[in-house]
């Protein structure tokens, strides 16, 4: 299973993907992520820990953030129909 699919999960109300994505955009700042999501920083910690358990990689580790960012970007492109396994789709 891909990182993106694992973060996205089966439940459309699962906030894990959104939390990781915003955390990456906030340069892993718990406080900035919490403010953006209107939740307590401990909630962000819990969700990021859950993402680590699901994916096996640490979304807060600066060396692994590139992998998470790339996986999320490609997953969103695939969901939008703009990416196929053999490359970009002609638009």
HTML snippet that shows the backbone in 3Dmol.js (N, CA, C, O; Angstrom):
<script src="https://3Dmol.org/build/3Dmol-min.js"></script>
<div id="view" style="width:600px;height:400px;position:relative"></div>
<script>
const pdb = `
ATOM      1  N   UNK A   1       0.851  -1.180   0.000  1.00  0.00           N
ATOM      2  CA  UNK A   1       0.000   0.000   0.000  1.00  0.00           C
ATOM      3  C   UNK A   1       0.896   1.243   0.000  1.00  0.00           C
ATOM      4  O   UNK A   1       1.914   1.289   0.690  1.00  0.00           O
ATOM      5  N   UNK A   2       0.509   2.221  -0.766  1.00  0.00           N
ATOM      6  CA  UNK A   2       1.302   3.440  -0.851  1.00  0.00           C
ATOM      7  C   UNK A   2       1.110   4.300   0.400  1.00  0.00           C
ATOM      8  O   UNK A   2       0.133   4.147   1.133  1.00  0.00           O
ATOM      9  N   UNK A   3       2.047   5.192   0.623  1.00  0.00           N
ATOM     10  CA  UNK A   3       1.954   6.110   1.764  1.00  0.00           C
ATOM     11  C   UNK A   3       0.686   6.941   1.660  1.00  0.00           C
ATOM     12  O   UNK A   3      -0.026   7.131   2.646  1.00  0.00           O
ATOM     13  N   UNK A   4       0.409   7.436   0.456  1.00  0.00           N
ATOM     14  CA  UNK A   4      -0.774   8.276   0.258  1.00  0.00           C
ATOM     15  C   UNK A   4      -2.047   7.504   0.588  1.00  0.00           C
ATOM     16  O   UNK A   4      -2.902   8.005   1.318  1.00  0.00           O
ATOM     17  N   UNK A   5      -2.179   6.303   0.064  1.00  0.00           N
ATOM     18  CA  UNK A   5      -3.382   5.509   0.319  1.00  0.00           C
ATOM     19  C   UNK A   5      -3.510   5.163   1.795  1.00  0.00           C
ATOM     20  O   UNK A   5      -4.615   5.150   2.337  1.00  0.00           O
ATOM     21  N   UNK A   6      -2.391   4.883   2.445  1.00  0.00           N
ATOM     22  CA  UNK A   6      -2.430   4.577   3.880  1.00  0.00           C
ATOM     23  C   UNK A   6      -2.886   5.795   4.683  1.00  0.00           C
ATOM     24  O   UNK A   6      -3.683   5.665   5.612  1.00  0.00           O
ATOM     25  N   UNK A   7      -2.383   6.975   4.325  1.00  0.00           N
ATOM     26  CA  UNK A   7      -2.781   8.193   5.038  1.00  0.00           C
ATOM     27  C   UNK A   7      -4.229   8.557   4.739  1.00  0.00           C
ATOM     28  O   UNK A   7      -4.959   9.022   5.614  1.00  0.00           O
ATOM     29  N   UNK A   8      -4.630   8.342   3.505  1.00  0.00           N
ATOM     30  CA  UNK A   8      -6.001   8.674   3.097  1.00  0.00           C
ATOM     31  C   UNK A   8      -6.996   7.764   3.803  1.00  0.00           C
ATOM     32  O   UNK A   8      -8.054   8.216   4.241  1.00  0.00           O
ATOM     33  N   UNK A   9      -6.663   6.495   3.914  1.00  0.00           N
ATOM     34  CA  UNK A   9      -7.507   5.533   4.615  1.00  0.00           C
ATOM     35  C   UNK A   9      -8.816   5.269   3.913  1.00  0.00           C
ATOM     36  O   UNK A   9      -9.060   5.757   2.810  1.00  0.00           O
ATOM     37  N   UNK A  10      -9.655   4.489   4.567  1.00  0.00           N
ATOM     38  CA  UNK A  10     -10.957   4.121   4.022  1.00  0.00           C
ATOM     39  C   UNK A  10     -12.062   5.074   4.444  1.00  0.00           C
ATOM     40  O   UNK A  10     -13.096   5.164   3.782  1.00  0.00           O
ATOM     41  N   UNK A  11     -11.849   5.780   5.536  1.00  0.00           N
ATOM     42  CA  UNK A  11     -12.859   6.682   6.074  1.00  0.00           C
ATOM     43  C   UNK A  11     -12.619   8.097   5.543  1.00  0.00           C
ATOM     44  O   UNK A  11     -11.572   8.681   5.822  1.00  0.00           O
ATOM     45  N   UNK A  12     -13.558   8.658   4.789  1.00  0.00           N
ATOM     46  CA  UNK A  12     -13.357  10.010   4.248  1.00  0.00           C
ATOM     47  C   UNK A  12     -13.261  11.091   5.330  1.00  0.00           C
ATOM     48  O   UNK A  12     -12.801  12.197   5.049  1.00  0.00           O
ATOM     49  N   UNK A  13     -13.687  10.790   6.557  1.00  0.00           N
ATOM     50  CA  UNK A  13     -13.623  11.756   7.649  1.00  0.00           C
ATOM     51  C   UNK A  13     -12.339  11.639   8.470  1.00  0.00           C
ATOM     52  O   UNK A  13     -12.147  12.379   9.435  1.00  0.00           O
ATOM     53  N   UNK A  14     -11.461  10.712   8.087  1.00  0.00           N
ATOM     54  CA  UNK A  14     -10.195  10.530   8.802  1.00  0.00           C
ATOM     55  C   UNK A  14      -9.284  11.720   8.519  1.00  0.00           C
ATOM     56  O   UNK A  14      -8.973  11.993   7.359  1.00  0.00           O
ATOM     57  N   UNK A  15      -8.849  12.437   9.565  1.00  0.00           N
ATOM     58  CA  UNK A  15      -8.059  13.660   9.364  1.00  0.00           C
ATOM     59  C   UNK A  15      -6.557  13.432   9.212  1.00  0.00           C
ATOM     60  O   UNK A  15      -5.796  14.398   9.167  1.00  0.00           O
ATOM     61  N   UNK A  16      -6.116  12.178   9.133  1.00  0.00           N
ATOM     62  CA  UNK A  16      -4.681  11.899   9.128  1.00  0.00           C
ATOM     63  C   UNK A  16      -3.971  12.521   7.937  1.00  0.00           C
ATOM     64  O   UNK A  16      -2.948  13.183   8.110  1.00  0.00           O
ATOM     65  N   UNK A  17      -4.491  12.325   6.737  1.00  0.00           N
ATOM     66  CA  UNK A  17      -3.859  12.882   5.540  1.00  0.00           C
ATOM     67  C   UNK A  17      -3.812  14.407   5.614  1.00  0.00           C
ATOM     68  O   UNK A  17      -2.779  15.012   5.326  1.00  0.00           O
ATOM     69  N   UNK A  18      -4.908  15.019   5.991  1.00  0.00           N
ATOM     70  CA  UNK A  18      -4.957  16.478   6.096  1.00  0.00           C
ATOM     71  C   UNK A  18      -3.950  16.988   7.127  1.00  0.00           C
ATOM     72  O   UNK A  18      -3.270  17.986   6.890  1.00  0.00           O
ATOM     73  N   UNK A  19      -3.855  16.309   8.262  1.00  0.00           N
ATOM     74  CA  UNK A  19      -2.936  16.731   9.310  1.00  0.00           C
ATOM     75  C   UNK A  19      -1.486  16.637   8.850  1.00  0.00           C
ATOM     76  O   UNK A  19      -0.707  17.565   9.067  1.00  0.00           O
ATOM     77  N   UNK A  20      -1.119  15.526   8.217  1.00  0.00           N
ATOM     78  CA  UNK A  20       0.250  15.366   7.728  1.00  0.00           C
ATOM     79  C   UNK A  20       0.549  16.414   6.661  1.00  0.00           C
ATOM     80  O   UNK A  20       1.618  17.025   6.668  1.00  0.00           O
ATOM     81  N   UNK A  21      -0.381  16.619   5.759  1.00  0.00           N
ATOM     82  CA  UNK A  21      -0.185  17.587   4.686  1.00  0.00           C
ATOM     83  C   UNK A  21       0.027  18.999   5.228  1.00  0.00           C
ATOM     84  O   UNK A  21       0.940  19.704   4.798  1.00  0.00           O
ATOM     85  N   UNK A  22      -0.805  19.400   6.158  1.00  0.00           N
ATOM     86  CA  UNK A  22      -0.675  20.739   6.747  1.00  0.00           C
ATOM     87  C   UNK A  22       0.595  20.833   7.579  1.00  0.00           C
ATOM     88  O   UNK A  22       1.248  21.877   7.588  1.00  0.00           O
ATOM     89  N   UNK A  23       0.956  19.767   8.274  1.00  0.00           N
ATOM     90  CA  UNK A  23       2.192  19.754   9.039  1.00  0.00           C
ATOM     91  C   UNK A  23       3.399  19.953   8.124  1.00  0.00           C
ATOM     92  O   UNK A  23       4.320  20.698   8.460  1.00  0.00           O
ATOM     93  N   UNK A  24       3.392  19.294   6.981  1.00  0.00           N
ATOM     94  CA  UNK A  24       4.484  19.460   6.013  1.00  0.00           C
ATOM     95  C   UNK A  24       4.519  20.888   5.482  1.00  0.00           C
ATOM     96  O   UNK A  24       5.594  21.466   5.317  1.00  0.00           O
ATOM     97  N   UNK A  25       3.346  21.456   5.215  1.00  0.00           N
ATOM     98  CA  UNK A  25       3.277  22.846   4.735  1.00  0.00           C
ATOM     99  C   UNK A  25       3.721  23.838   5.808  1.00  0.00           C
ATOM    100  O   UNK A  25       4.214  24.921   5.495  1.00  0.00           O
ATOM    101  N   UNK A  26       3.544  23.463   7.070  1.00  0.00           N
ATOM    102  CA  UNK A  26       3.905  24.333   8.193  1.00  0.00           C
ATOM    103  C   UNK A  26       5.326  24.082   8.679  1.00  0.00           C
ATOM    104  O   UNK A  26       5.704  24.523   9.764  1.00  0.00           O
ATOM    105  N   UNK A  27       6.093  23.387   7.892  1.00  0.00           N
ATOM    106  CA  UNK A  27       7.474  23.028   8.225  1.00  0.00           C
ATOM    107  C   UNK A  27       7.519  22.312   9.580  1.00  0.00           C
ATOM    108  O   UNK A  27       8.366  22.598  10.427  1.00  0.00           O
ATOM    109  N   UNK A  28       6.596  21.388   9.753  1.00  0.00           N
ATOM    110  CA  UNK A  28       6.512  20.525  10.932  1.00  0.00           C
ATOM    111  C   UNK A  28       6.315  21.290  12.240  1.00  0.00           C
ATOM    112  O   UNK A  28       6.664  20.774  13.302  1.00  0.00           O
ATOM    113  N   UNK A  29       5.775  22.481  12.195  1.00  0.00           N
ATOM    114  CA  UNK A  29       5.477  23.237  13.409  1.00  0.00           C
ATOM    115  C   UNK A  29       4.148  22.749  13.983  1.00  0.00           C
ATOM    116  O   UNK A  29       3.095  22.914  13.368  1.00  0.00           O
ATOM    117  N   UNK A  30       4.212  22.150  15.161  1.00  0.00           N
ATOM    118  CA  UNK A  30       2.993  21.641  15.789  1.00  0.00           C
ATOM    119  C   UNK A  30       2.002  22.760  16.068  1.00  0.00           C
ATOM    120  O   UNK A  30       0.803  22.605  15.836  1.00  0.00           O
ATOM    121  N   UNK A  31       2.498  23.882  16.564  1.00  0.00           N
ATOM    122  CA  UNK A  31       1.608  24.994  16.899  1.00  0.00           C
ATOM    123  C   UNK A  31       0.935  25.565  15.652  1.00  0.00           C
ATOM    124  O   UNK A  31      -0.264  25.842  15.667  1.00  0.00           O
ATOM    125  N   UNK A  32       1.693  25.741  14.583  1.00  0.00           N
ATOM    126  CA  UNK A  32       1.113  26.284  13.350  1.00  0.00           C
ATOM    127  C   UNK A  32       0.107  25.302  12.758  1.00  0.00           C
ATOM    128  O   UNK A  32      -0.946  25.712  12.270  1.00  0.00           O
ATOM    129  N   UNK A  33       0.420  24.026  12.798  1.00  0.00           N
ATOM    130  CA  UNK A  33      -0.506  23.011  12.293  1.00  0.00           C
ATOM    131  C   UNK A  33      -1.779  23.005  13.128  1.00  0.00           C
ATOM    132  O   UNK A  33      -2.882  22.954  12.584  1.00  0.00           O
ATOM    133  N   UNK A  34      -1.626  23.059  14.444  1.00  0.00           N
ATOM    134  CA  UNK A  34      -2.786  23.067  15.339  1.00  0.00           C
ATOM    135  C   UNK A  34      -3.662  24.295  15.096  1.00  0.00           C
ATOM    136  O   UNK A  34      -4.888  24.185  15.077  1.00  0.00           O
ATOM    137  N   UNK A  35      -3.048  25.457  14.911  1.00  0.00           N
ATOM    138  CA  UNK A  35      -3.831  26.675  14.640  1.00  0.00           C
ATOM    139  C   UNK A  35      -4.591  26.545  13.326  1.00  0.00           C
ATOM    140  O   UNK A  35      -5.763  26.912  13.251  1.00  0.00           O
ATOM    141  N   UNK A  36      -3.940  26.030  12.299  1.00  0.00           N
ATOM    142  CA  UNK A  36      -4.592  25.875  10.996  1.00  0.00           C
ATOM    143  C   UNK A  36      -5.778  24.924  11.080  1.00  0.00           C
ATOM    144  O   UNK A  36      -6.815  25.161  10.460  1.00  0.00           O
ATOM    145  N   UNK A  37      -5.624  23.852  11.845  1.00  0.00           N
ATOM    146  CA  UNK A  37      -6.691  22.859  11.974  1.00  0.00           C
ATOM    147  C   UNK A  37      -7.683  23.190  13.091  1.00  0.00           C
ATOM    148  O   UNK A  37      -8.699  22.512  13.237  1.00  0.00           O
ATOM    149  N   UNK A  38      -7.397  24.215  13.869  1.00  0.00           N
ATOM    150  CA  UNK A  38      -8.223  24.595  15.030  1.00  0.00           C
ATOM    151  C   UNK A  38      -8.354  23.443  16.021  1.00  0.00           C
ATOM    152  O   UNK A  38      -9.445  23.129  16.497  1.00  0.00           O
ATOM    153  N   UNK A  39      -7.214  22.823  16.320  1.00  0.00           N
ATOM    154  CA  UNK A  39      -7.174  21.749  17.317  1.00  0.00           C
ATOM    155  C   UNK A  39      -6.020  22.018  18.271  1.00  0.00           C
ATOM    156  O   UNK A  39      -5.208  22.913  18.034  1.00  0.00           O
ATOM    157  N   UNK A  40      -5.946  21.248  19.343  1.00  0.00           N
ATOM    158  CA  UNK A  40      -4.867  21.361  20.325  1.00  0.00           C
ATOM    159  C   UNK A  40      -3.599  20.717  19.750  1.00  0.00           C
ATOM    160  O   UNK A  40      -3.695  19.739  19.010  1.00  0.00           O
ATOM    161  N   UNK A  41      -2.419  21.245  20.076  1.00  0.00           N
ATOM    162  CA  UNK A  41      -1.178  20.631  19.590  1.00  0.00           C
ATOM    163  C   UNK A  41      -1.038  19.150  19.938  1.00  0.00           C
ATOM    164  O   UNK A  41      -0.428  18.392  19.184  1.00  0.00           O
ATOM    165  N   UNK A  42      -1.600  18.731  21.078  1.00  0.00           N
ATOM    166  CA  UNK A  42      -1.546  17.307  21.421  1.00  0.00           C
ATOM    167  C   UNK A  42      -2.331  16.463  20.421  1.00  0.00           C
ATOM    168  O   UNK A  42      -1.976  15.314  20.161  1.00  0.00           O
ATOM    169  N   UNK A  43      -3.392  17.029  19.866  1.00  0.00           N
ATOM    170  CA  UNK A  43      -4.162  16.320  18.840  1.00  0.00           C
ATOM    171  C   UNK A  43      -3.304  16.120  17.599  1.00  0.00           C
ATOM    172  O   UNK A  43      -3.335  15.059  16.975  1.00  0.00           O
ATOM    173  N   UNK A  44      -2.538  17.147  17.247  1.00  0.00           N
ATOM    174  CA  UNK A  44      -1.629  17.037  16.099  1.00  0.00           C
ATOM    175  C   UNK A  44      -0.588  15.969  16.381  1.00  0.00           C
ATOM    176  O   UNK A  44      -0.298  15.153  15.506  1.00  0.00           O
ATOM    177  N   UNK A  45      -0.016  15.954  17.579  1.00  0.00           N
ATOM    178  CA  UNK A  45       0.967  14.930  17.950  1.00  0.00           C
ATOM    179  C   UNK A  45       0.376  13.531  17.803  1.00  0.00           C
ATOM    180  O   UNK A  45       1.008  12.637  17.241  1.00  0.00           O
ATOM    181  N   UNK A  46      -0.834  13.350  18.308  1.00  0.00           N
ATOM    182  CA  UNK A  46      -1.496  12.051  18.224  1.00  0.00           C
ATOM    183  C   UNK A  46      -1.683  11.629  16.764  1.00  0.00           C
ATOM    184  O   UNK A  46      -1.408  10.484  16.406  1.00  0.00           O
ATOM    185  N   UNK A  47      -2.151  12.558  15.925  1.00  0.00           N
ATOM    186  CA  UNK A  47      -2.401  12.228  14.518  1.00  0.00           C
ATOM    187  C   UNK A  47      -1.104  11.915  13.778  1.00  0.00           C
ATOM    188  O   UNK A  47      -1.072  11.014  12.940  1.00  0.00           O
ATOM    189  N   UNK A  48      -0.044  12.646  14.079  1.00  0.00           N
ATOM    190  CA  UNK A  48       1.242  12.379  13.432  1.00  0.00           C
ATOM    191  C   UNK A  48       1.816  11.037  13.903  1.00  0.00           C
ATOM    192  O   UNK A  48       2.442  10.313  13.128  1.00  0.00           O
ATOM    193  N   UNK A  49       1.597  10.721  15.169  1.00  0.00           N
ATOM    194  CA  UNK A  49       2.025   9.413  15.677  1.00  0.00           C
ATOM    195  C   UNK A  49       1.253   8.302  14.975  1.00  0.00           C
ATOM    196  O   UNK A  49       1.817   7.264  14.629  1.00  0.00           O
ATOM    197  N   UNK A  50      -0.021   8.525  14.773  1.00  0.00           N
ATOM    198  CA  UNK A  50      -0.854   7.548  14.060  1.00  0.00           C
ATOM    199  C   UNK A  50      -0.365   7.373  12.625  1.00  0.00           C
ATOM    200  O   UNK A  50      -0.320   6.250  12.123  1.00  0.00           O
ATOM    201  N   UNK A  51       0.001   8.464  11.963  1.00  0.00           N
ATOM    202  CA  UNK A  51       0.534   8.395  10.604  1.00  0.00           C
ATOM    203  C   UNK A  51       1.812   7.571  10.576  1.00  0.00           C
ATOM    204  O   UNK A  51       2.033   6.797   9.644  1.00  0.00           O
ATOM    205  N   UNK A  52       2.648   7.731  11.583  1.00  0.00           N
ATOM    206  CA  UNK A  52       3.880   6.953  11.677  1.00  0.00           C
ATOM    207  C   UNK A  52       3.568   5.470  11.814  1.00  0.00           C
ATOM    208  O   UNK A  52       4.212   4.633  11.181  1.00  0.00           O
ATOM    209  N   UNK A  53       2.583   5.149  12.640  1.00  0.00           N
ATOM    210  CA  UNK A  53       2.192   3.748  12.826  1.00  0.00           C
ATOM    211  C   UNK A  53       1.617   3.148  11.547  1.00  0.00           C
ATOM    212  O   UNK A  53       1.878   1.987  11.232  1.00  0.00           O
ATOM    213  N   UNK A  54       0.841   3.931  10.815  1.00  0.00           N
ATOM    214  CA  UNK A  54       0.205   3.453   9.594  1.00  0.00           C
ATOM    215  C   UNK A  54       1.227   3.234   8.481  1.00  0.00           C
ATOM    216  O   UNK A  54       1.190   2.220   7.785  1.00  0.00           O
ATOM    217  N   UNK A  55       2.139   4.192   8.321  1.00  0.00           N
ATOM    218  CA  UNK A  55       3.060   4.193   7.173  1.00  0.00           C
ATOM    219  C   UNK A  55       4.420   3.578   7.463  1.00  0.00           C
ATOM    220  O   UNK A  55       5.106   3.120   6.550  1.00  0.00           O
ATOM    221  N   UNK A  56       4.806   3.569   8.719  1.00  0.00           N
ATOM    222  CA  UNK A  56       6.123   3.072   9.054  1.00  0.00           C
ATOM    223  C   UNK A  56       7.210   4.126   8.936  1.00  0.00           C
ATOM    224  O   UNK A  56       8.341   3.893   9.364  1.00  0.00           O
ATOM    225  N   UNK A  57       6.895   5.277   8.366  1.00  0.00           N
ATOM    226  CA  UNK A  57       7.847   6.379   8.261  1.00  0.00           C
ATOM    227  C   UNK A  57       7.415   7.500   9.186  1.00  0.00           C
ATOM    228  O   UNK A  57       6.240   7.597   9.541  1.00  0.00           O
ATOM    229  N   UNK A  58       8.344   8.337   9.573  1.00  0.00           N
ATOM    230  CA  UNK A  58       8.057   9.417  10.505  1.00  0.00           C
ATOM    231  C   UNK A  58       7.875  10.732   9.756  1.00  0.00           C
ATOM    232  O   UNK A  58       8.836  11.279   9.215  1.00  0.00           O
ATOM    233  N   UNK A  59       6.652  11.238   9.724  1.00  0.00           N
ATOM    234  CA  UNK A  59       6.343  12.474   8.999  1.00  0.00           C
ATOM    235  C   UNK A  59       6.940  13.707   9.658  1.00  0.00           C
ATOM    236  O   UNK A  59       6.916  14.789   9.072  1.00  0.00           O
ATOM    237  N   UNK A  60       7.478  13.563  10.869  1.00  0.00           N
ATOM    238  CA  UNK A  60       8.107  14.698  11.532  1.00  0.00           C
ATOM    239  C   UNK A  60       9.621  14.689  11.367  1.00  0.00           C
ATOM    240  O   UNK A  60      10.292  15.650  11.743  1.00  0.00           O
ATOM    241  N   UNK A  61      10.155  13.622  10.812  1.00  0.00           N
ATOM    242  CA  UNK A  61      11.593  13.526  10.584  1.00  0.00           C
ATOM    243  C   UNK A  61      11.955  14.309   9.324  1.00  0.00           C
ATOM    244  O   UNK A  61      11.398  14.067   8.253  1.00  0.00           O
ATOM    245  N   UNK A  62      12.879  15.235   9.459  1.00  0.00           N
ATOM    246  CA  UNK A  62      13.203  16.109   8.327  1.00  0.00           C
ATOM    247  C   UNK A  62      13.707  15.344   7.118  1.00  0.00           C
ATOM    248  O   UNK A  62      13.532  15.809   5.992  1.00  0.00           O
ATOM    249  N   UNK A  63      14.319  14.202   7.309  1.00  0.00           N
ATOM    250  CA  UNK A  63      14.813  13.408   6.180  1.00  0.00           C
ATOM    251  C   UNK A  63      13.686  12.686   5.452  1.00  0.00           C
ATOM    252  O   UNK A  63      13.808  12.371   4.268  1.00  0.00           O
ATOM    253  N   UNK A  64      12.600  12.426   6.153  1.00  0.00           N
ATOM    254  CA  UNK A  64      11.497  11.684   5.550  1.00  0.00           C
ATOM    255  C   UNK A  64      10.378  12.584   5.027  1.00  0.00           C
ATOM    256  O   UNK A  64       9.475  12.103   4.342  1.00  0.00           O
ATOM    257  N   UNK A  65      10.421  13.871   5.333  1.00  0.00           N
ATOM    258  CA  UNK A  65       9.351  14.761   4.883  1.00  0.00           C
ATOM    259  C   UNK A  65       9.282  14.836   3.360  1.00  0.00           C
ATOM    260  O   UNK A  65       8.200  15.012   2.799  1.00  0.00           O
ATOM    261  N   UNK A  66      10.421  14.704   2.690  1.00  0.00           N
ATOM    262  CA  UNK A  66      10.414  14.716   1.224  1.00  0.00           C
ATOM    263  C   UNK A  66       9.623  13.536   0.675  1.00  0.00           C
ATOM    264  O   UNK A  66       8.868  13.683  -0.287  1.00  0.00           O
ATOM    265  N   UNK A  67       9.792  12.372   1.281  1.00  0.00           N
ATOM    266  CA  UNK A  67       9.065  11.178   0.844  1.00  0.00           C
ATOM    267  C   UNK A  67       7.565  11.379   1.034  1.00  0.00           C
ATOM    268  O   UNK A  67       6.773  11.074   0.142  1.00  0.00           O
ATOM    269  N   UNK A  68       7.182  11.890   2.191  1.00  0.00           N
ATOM    270  CA  UNK A  68       5.764  12.127   2.464  1.00  0.00           C
ATOM    271  C   UNK A  68       5.194  13.182   1.523  1.00  0.00           C
ATOM    272  O   UNK A  68       4.101  13.010   0.983  1.00  0.00           O
ATOM    273  N   UNK A  69       5.927  14.267   1.326  1.00  0.00           N
ATOM    274  CA  UNK A  69       5.452  15.335   0.429  1.00  0.00           C
ATOM    275  C   UNK A  69       5.257  14.817  -0.986  1.00  0.00           C
ATOM    276  O   UNK A  69       4.242  15.103  -1.621  1.00  0.00           O
ATOM    277  N   UNK A  70       6.218  14.062  -1.478  1.00  0.00           N
ATOM    278  CA  UNK A  70       6.138  13.520  -2.830  1.00  0.00           C
ATOM    279  C   UNK A  70       4.989  12.526  -2.952  1.00  0.00           C
ATOM    280  O   UNK A  70       4.252  12.543  -3.938  1.00  0.00           O
ATOM    281  N   UNK A  71       4.838  11.666  -1.960  1.00  0.00           N
ATOM    282  CA  UNK A  71       3.756  10.673  -1.990  1.00  0.00           C
ATOM    283  C   UNK A  71       2.389  11.345  -2.002  1.00  0.00           C
ATOM    284  O   UNK A  71       1.496  10.924  -2.738  1.00  0.00           O
ATOM    285  N   UNK A  72       2.222  12.379  -1.199  1.00  0.00           N
ATOM    286  CA  UNK A  72       0.940  13.099  -1.146  1.00  0.00           C
ATOM    287  C   UNK A  72       0.678  13.810  -2.466  1.00  0.00           C
ATOM    288  O   UNK A  72      -0.441  13.775  -2.978  1.00  0.00           O
ATOM    289  N   UNK A  73       1.701  14.455  -3.020  1.00  0.00           N
ATOM    290  CA  UNK A  73       1.538  15.163  -4.289  1.00  0.00           C
ATOM    291  C   UNK A  73       1.149  14.189  -5.409  1.00  0.00           C
ATOM    292  O   UNK A  73       0.216  14.459  -6.165  1.00  0.00           O
ATOM    293  N   UNK A  74       1.848  13.075  -5.516  1.00  0.00           N
ATOM    294  CA  UNK A  74       1.537  12.112  -6.571  1.00  0.00           C
ATOM    295  C   UNK A  74       0.170  11.453  -6.354  1.00  0.00           C
ATOM    296  O   UNK A  74      -0.554  11.187  -7.314  1.00  0.00           O
ATOM    297  N   UNK A  75      -0.173  11.194  -5.104  1.00  0.00           N
ATOM    298  CA  UNK A  75      -1.480  10.621  -4.805  1.00  0.00           C
ATOM    299  C   UNK A  75      -2.612  11.555  -5.194  1.00  0.00           C
ATOM    300  O   UNK A  75      -3.631  11.117  -5.728  1.00  0.00           O
ATOM    301  N   UNK A  76      -2.434  12.831  -4.930  1.00  0.00           N
ATOM    302  CA  UNK A  76      -3.462  13.815  -5.298  1.00  0.00           C
ATOM    303  C   UNK A  76      -3.556  13.956  -6.816  1.00  0.00           C
ATOM    304  O   UNK A  76      -4.651  14.105  -7.357  1.00  0.00           O
ATOM    305  N   UNK A  77      -2.422  13.909  -7.499  1.00  0.00           N
ATOM    306  CA  UNK A  77      -2.450  13.948  -8.970  1.00  0.00           C
ATOM    307  C   UNK A  77      -3.177  12.726  -9.524  1.00  0.00           C
ATOM    308  O   UNK A  77      -3.958  12.846 -10.468  1.00  0.00           O
ATOM    309  N   UNK A  78      -2.928  11.559  -8.949  1.00  0.00           N
ATOM    310  CA  UNK A  78      -3.600  10.337  -9.393  1.00  0.00           C
ATOM    311  C   UNK A  78      -5.107  10.425  -9.143  1.00  0.00           C
ATOM    312  O   UNK A  78      -5.903  10.046 -10.002  1.00  0.00           O
ATOM    313  N   UNK A  79      -5.497  10.926  -7.968  1.00  0.00           N
ATOM    314  CA  UNK A  79      -6.921  11.085  -7.653  1.00  0.00           C
ATOM    315  C   UNK A  79      -7.607  12.053  -8.618  1.00  0.00           C
ATOM    316  O   UNK A  79      -8.782  11.886  -8.943  1.00  0.00           O
ATOM    317  N   UNK A  80      -6.864  13.065  -9.075  1.00  0.00           N
ATOM    318  CA  UNK A  80      -7.419  14.055 -10.003  1.00  0.00           C
ATOM    319  C   UNK A  80      -7.400  13.562 -11.451  1.00  0.00           C
ATOM    320  O   UNK A  80      -7.887  14.243 -12.354  1.00  0.00           O
ATOM    321  N   UNK A  81      -6.834  12.376 -11.661  1.00  0.00           N
ATOM    322  CA  UNK A  81      -6.776  11.822 -13.008  1.00  0.00           C
ATOM    323  C   UNK A  81      -5.660  12.410 -13.857  1.00  0.00           C
ATOM    324  O   UNK A  81      -5.679  12.275 -15.081  1.00  0.00           O
ATOM    325  N   UNK A  82      -4.695  13.056 -13.228  1.00  0.00           N
ATOM    326  CA  UNK A  82      -3.603  13.690 -13.959  1.00  0.00           C
ATOM    327  C   UNK A  82      -2.316  12.879 -13.930  1.00  0.00           C
ATOM    328  O   UNK A  82      -1.313  13.294 -14.511  1.00  0.00           O
ATOM    329  N   UNK A  83      -2.329  11.737 -13.267  1.00  0.00           N
ATOM    330  CA  UNK A  83      -1.127  10.911 -13.180  1.00  0.00           C
ATOM    331  C   UNK A  83      -1.513   9.455 -13.392  1.00  0.00           C
ATOM    332  O   UNK A  83      -2.464   8.946 -12.798  1.00  0.00           O
ATOM    333  N   UNK A  84      -0.759   8.814 -14.240  1.00  0.00           N
ATOM    334  CA  UNK A  84      -0.905   7.374 -14.434  1.00  0.00           C
ATOM    335  C   UNK A  84       0.404   6.728 -14.038  1.00  0.00           C
ATOM    336  O   UNK A  84       1.412   7.417 -13.878  1.00  0.00           O
ATOM    337  N   UNK A  85       0.406   5.427 -13.879  1.00  0.00           N
ATOM    338  CA  UNK A  85       1.622   4.732 -13.457  1.00  0.00           C
ATOM    339  C   UNK A  85       2.771   4.912 -14.444  1.00  0.00           C
ATOM    340  O   UNK A  85       3.935   4.756 -14.073  1.00  0.00           O
ATOM    341  N   UNK A  86       2.452   5.242 -15.706  1.00  0.00           N
ATOM    342  CA  UNK A  86       3.510   5.428 -16.691  1.00  0.00           C
ATOM    343  C   UNK A  86       3.814   6.899 -16.950  1.00  0.00           C
ATOM    344  O   UNK A  86       4.489   7.216 -17.929  1.00  0.00           O
ATOM    345  N   UNK A  87       3.342   7.795 -16.110  1.00  0.00           N
ATOM    346  CA  UNK A  87       3.682   9.205 -16.245  1.00  0.00           C
ATOM    347  C   UNK A  87       2.469  10.106 -16.301  1.00  0.00           C
ATOM    348  O   UNK A  87       1.349   9.688 -16.005  1.00  0.00           O
ATOM    349  N   UNK A  88       2.708  11.349 -16.685  1.00  0.00           N
ATOM    350  CA  UNK A  88       1.623  12.337 -16.744  1.00  0.00           C
ATOM    351  C   UNK A  88       0.673  12.051 -17.890  1.00  0.00           C
ATOM    352  O   UNK A  88       1.082  11.571 -18.947  1.00  0.00           O
ATOM    353  N   UNK A  89      -0.566  12.344 -17.676  1.00  0.00           N
ATOM    354  CA  UNK A  89      -1.593  12.204 -18.706  1.00  0.00           C
ATOM    355  C   UNK A  89      -1.606  13.484 -19.534  1.00  0.00           C
ATOM    356  O   UNK A  89      -1.454  14.584 -19.003  1.00  0.00           O
ATOM    357  N   UNK A  90      -1.788  13.324 -20.830  1.00  0.00           N
ATOM    358  CA  UNK A  90      -1.909  14.488 -21.702  1.00  0.00           C
ATOM    359  C   UNK A  90      -3.219  15.192 -21.403  1.00  0.00           C
ATOM    360  O   UNK A  90      -4.278  14.564 -21.410  1.00  0.00           O
ATOM    361  N   UNK A  91      -3.159  16.482 -21.141  1.00  0.00           N
ATOM    362  CA  UNK A  91      -4.370  17.257 -20.829  1.00  0.00           C
ATOM    363  C   UNK A  91      -4.758  18.115 -21.999  1.00  0.00           C
ATOM    364  O   UNK A  91      -5.751  18.841 -21.930  1.00  0.00           O
TER     365      UNK A  91
END
`;
const viewer = $3Dmol.createViewer("view");
viewer.addModel(pdb, "pdb");
viewer.setStyle({}, {cartoon: {color: "spectrum"}});
viewer.zoomTo();
viewer.render();
</script>
